[in-house]
């Protein structure tokens, strides 16, 4: 006999607040979820795959509306495979762009951390401050390091 899962079971499995699952349902992301005779949501094991995908798309920045579009395409069956593929390819490119930006930002953070961890950190930072002060003075601009 197949097992049914409560919203609490699903929340624990995916480490989500129950309110998030209810919100997803309200936004139309869970059309595959059934309700029991008492009106409570009940989940089957196959629902977990959809929820995993929803979490993946949400975690990678896809807007709720686009996730809903994707789920609606899934509910229409095999006739929407090309549309789903296109939607996911577009999202993949967005994720890759975000990943590139994060990698560039991480390099900058690591550069700063290396500088601050250096035995010569005081001299390096002092030299940078002197450069900025000289540049601002030469350009007749406010010195941001002046304290009042």
N, C-alpha and C positions, 0 to 999 in steps of 0.2 A: 504494500500500500504506500502510495506517495504521501509525503509529509507536506503539511501546510505550515507557513511561517507567519508570525504576527509582525506588525509594524515594528514592535520592539526588537524582535529577532533580526529584522533587516537593518534597523538602526545600529544594533551592536555589531553585526557582521561588517558593515561598511563604515563604521565609526562616524555615523552621522546623527545629528539630533533628530528626534522624531518629527519635530516641527519642520525640518528641511524636507523630509519625505512627504509630509502633508502639503508643503508649499509646491513641491514638484508635481504632485497630483493635481493641485488647484491650477497650476500653469499648463496642464495638459501633457505632461511628460510621462504619465503612467497609465495610458489607456489599456494596457495589457493586464492591469491588476484587477482582480475580482473582489467582490464583497460577499461576505457570508450572510446568512439569513438575518442576523442582528444588525447588518449594515456596516460591519467592520471590514477594513481592508484585510485581505488574506493573500499571501504571496506563495507562489510555487517556486520550485528550484529554477525553472526556466526563466522566471522573472529576474533572478539574480544577474543573468547575463546582460539583460537590458539595463538594469540599474548600474552594473559595472561600467557599461558604455557611457551612460549618462554622467556618472562620476568622472570618468576619464575626460569627456568633452568639457565638462564644467571646470575641472582642475586645469585644463589647458586653455581656458579663456573663451570658450565658445559661449556666446550669449544664449540665454534661456530660449529665446524665440527660435534661434537656429537649431537648438537641440530638439525643440518641439517639432520643427519641420522635419528633422532627420527621423525622429520616432514615428511621425505620421507617415513618412515614406516607407518605413519598415512595416508598418501595419497594413500597407497596401499590397505587400507581397513582392514577388519577383519582378513585376513589371517596372519597379522603380530602382532597380539595381544601378543603372547608369547614373541616375540622379543622385543616389546616395554616394556613389563613388566620386562624383564630381564635388559634392558638398564636403566629403572627407578630404579629398585632395586639396581643395581650397583651404580647409582648416589646417591641414598638415603644413602647408606653406606658411600660414600665419604662425604656427608653433615654431617652425624652423627659423623664421624671422625673429621671433621673441627669443629663441635660444641663442641666436647670433648676438643680439643686443645684450643679453645676460652674460654671455661669455666675454664680450668686450668690457662690460662693466666690472665683471669679476677680475679681469686683468688689471684694471685701474685700482680696484680695492687692494689687490695683492701688491701692486707697486707701492701704494701708500703704506701698507703694513710692513713691507720690506724696508722701506725708508725709516719708519718709526722704530723698527726693531734693530736697525743698524747701530753699531757702537758709536758711530759718528752722527747720530740723529740730530743732536743739538746743533752742530755746525751746518749740517745740510739744511735744516729748517731756517736757521739764522741767515744763511746765504740766500735762500729763497725770499725771505722777508725783505732783506736789503735790496734785492733785485726789484721787487714790487714797489718798494718805497722810492727807489731811484727812478723807475719808469713813471710812476704817478707824478713825482715832482717835476721831471723833465717835460711831461705833458700838461703841467699845471692842473693836475687833477687832485682830488681829495685823497689823502693817505689813509687807507682803511685800517691801518695798524695804530694810528694815533689814538691814545686814550685821553679822555677828558677828566 
